[in-house]
């Protein structure tokens, strides 16, 4: 076990000023395991005791070039000397919008935002205004931000979800108005039959269906062949706006994101995370016909929208990622990591499945391919949790929750992968010595 004397001291102070001692619920790992970070650079971060970790959380995905990429930081520093918030459009905003339109098939027009949650929230408002309808469809286990409209069946207890044929939307928090319950229809991911029946019965009431093309908060479960295409066709048939939430996949699984990877074109798409290499910046955009209603009776604004720091970060980041070379190298590292982990798990006789993209993948201990949140819930989560904490205690940091993917960055090296695999094997040996997989 690493010495965490200073970490525990700072955490004790933090509990006096922050609920749970953290400023985001997902940073709380329990009284004994919650970490306090001191610094980060490249593929590594250090805790308050200067223990080093190979980082595969990467701030939940944004740190695509590694922590503190010099090229992006230098570009941002130069831009911010000319002002950060000016409450006017800048030419740099226009350039970044033009870059995104060139890379992303759906984008005719965009608006910037300050976070992925804001981007999805505004896209839903635009869809409701465009269609004149109120209801939305989202999928169980999909995460679209920490606000009331979409916090339904995001991470529910499986026993509360109801029958697959008649899912119950489960609110993710107290404080969400019960009046919103009837506005969100939740469905299992990859269920063609139920999707078609829902559109047939309720399509005339639905403004939008919002979809993570890869379930970024559910082990990176991927769409079955034809599923996204079927959504596209059903939206066309019923006049529903198809929103592809690319907050995690955008500029990570390809220069054109999941639209490029899966060859599907939504009506609107949302972006954040990788587009700024860790700086806070986001956007939503899509078809001109839909986006042109913004500002014409449809509200969108934000004090920090288009700030020079985030937009400059996006400008340099997209310039680096545009040709795909960095992304292909990252994917190769992910494949290398998966291959090594597979060899170790097969030798131990532990059933497992990888999901997602090599630069953003999930690992589940199960003997069948998971297709939705309910399948994730049936995997051996206890073994996974024990294994991840054992790895973190040895200096390799995936997220301890099996719903969160492993993220690769441009800063991860062959040496990092080799060290990770050694730690992975040692951690498995120790876990197996005291815990029997389910």
C-alpha positions, 0 to 999 in steps of 0.5 A: 500500500502506498503512503497516503499520509498527506492525502488523508490529511488534505481529505480530512480538511476537505470534508469540512468544506465540501460535501463528501470532501469532493466537488463532484460526487464521482470523485468520492471513492470512500473514506479510505480510498478517495485520492487528492491530486497534486499535479499531472503531466503527460500520461501521469498524475501524482497524489498529495504524497507524490505517489505517481500513477499511470492515468487511464481516467484522463479526467473522464476522457478530455485529456486526449493529448496527455496532461499539460500538452505544451503546444496547446498550453502555449497557444492558450497562454498567447491567446489569453493575453489578449483577453479571456471574456469579451462578450463579442464574437472573435475570428478565432471562434469562426476559425474553430467552427470552420474546422469542426464543420470540415471534420464533422459530417453533420455540422453546417452551423454550431454554437459554443458552450462551456460544458458537455452538459450545456451542449446536450441541454441546448440541443434538446431545447432546439429539438423541442422548439423545432418539432413543437413536441416535449418528450425525449427518448434516451437509453438506460445507462447513457449519461448526457449531463448532470441536469434534470431532463436527462438524469433518468435511468442513468445509473439505476439499481437493476431491480428498479428498472422494471421489465425490459418490455416496459422499462421504468424511468428511474430518476437519478437524484432526489430534487428532480421534479416529478413533473418531468417523469412523463417527458423522458422515455427510457429504453434498453440500448440495442433493442430493435424491437422495443425501439420500433414499438416505442416510435410506433406508439409515441413517435408523434409525441417525441421531439428528439432521441439522444444517443451516446453512439458508444455508452461512455458511462456504461463500459463503452458498450457499442451499438449492434450492427444497424442499430444507429441506422435504424434510429436514423430511419425511424427519426425520418419516418416520425419527424424526430430529431436525432441527437448524437451525443459525441461529448466522449467520442467526438475527435477521439474515435476518429477525426470525424468522431462516431459519425465517421466511425459508424457512417451515420449522420444525425440531425444534431451532435454535441461535443466537449472533452477531447475537443479542448484537450482538457480545457473547458469548451463544448459545442453543439451543431448540426443541420442548417435548417434546425440550427437557424432557429437559434436566436429566432425565438429559441434561447441560447447564451452563456457568459463563458461561451466562446471564451478565448481559453477554451476556443484557443485550446480547441483550435490547437487540439483540432489542428493536431488531431485533424489528420488522424495520425495521433488518433491511430497511434492511440488506438494502436496502444489501446490494442496493445494493452487489450492484447496483453490483458487478454493473454493474462485473463485467458491464462487465468481462465477468467471470462471477459469481454472488451467493448468500445474503441481501442482508445476508449474501451470497457472491460467486463468480466462476463461470458457473453457480449453485453448489449445494454446496461442490464447486461452490464449489471449482470457482469462480475462487478465485484471482481472488477472493483477489487482488481481496479483498486489493487491496480490503483494501489500499485500505481496504475489508475483506471476508474474503479467503476466498471461503467467507466472506460479506460481512456488512452492518450497521445502521451501513453508510451510502450513503456507505460503499457508494459508497466500496466500489464505487469501491474495488471497481472500482479493485481489479478494474482493478489485478487484471486488469492482472496476473492473467487470470481462470480 
